[in-house]
Amino acid sequence: MTPKPPEPPLADPADAAAPVTPAPVTPADAAVEALAQAQVEAAEMKDAFLRAKAETENVRRIAQADVAKAHKFAIERFAEDMLPVKDALEKTLEAGNVSLDSLRAGAELTLKALQTAFERARVVELNPAGEKFDPNLHQAMQMVASPLPVSTVAAVFQKGYLVNDRVLRPALVTVSQGPGAA
């Protein structure tokens, strides 16, 4: 017969209640754990950064496409509004012998269609007669003696136009030097 191994001593019930103390944490173990945590955080931050960068790039690309479309088709609406004006002028030229009154009535209707197209496109007419001269909106062609106050528009050679508060063409004007100016 082979000898039986010795049995471990019975555990003392007082020892079972005693807490198990973990092995002491060394500075190297703490550093390894901190490094692992930092690597996890760095990976999360890198992922978040790459996602944000991709989203920004997508937004930029979409914005560029929208701007390109806006430039490409910006004139389309205005061109559509101008077609009736062109049609009316062509019909006038095709009419042959017409009375001066009917020609004038046709021209007035054509001008009205043109003004409607300008309103839709936010083209604003500048007719500054009697207003104070503004070099941002008006171009002085000459200065004349006039009963009007100094730097007042005395006459308009050519009307000016604004598009969305931006000068499309300045008004060509005569400016008053004031009464009695030589």
Protein Blocks (a to p, Z undefined) as FASTA:
>chain_A
ZZdddddddddfklmmpccddddddfklmmmmmmmmmmmmmmmmmmmmmmmmmmmmmmmm
mmmmmmmmmmmmmmmmmmmmmmmmmmmmmmmmmnopadfklmmmmmmmmmmmmmmmmmmn
opacddfehiacdfklpccfbdcddfbdehiafbdfbdcddeehiafbdcdddddebehi
ZZ
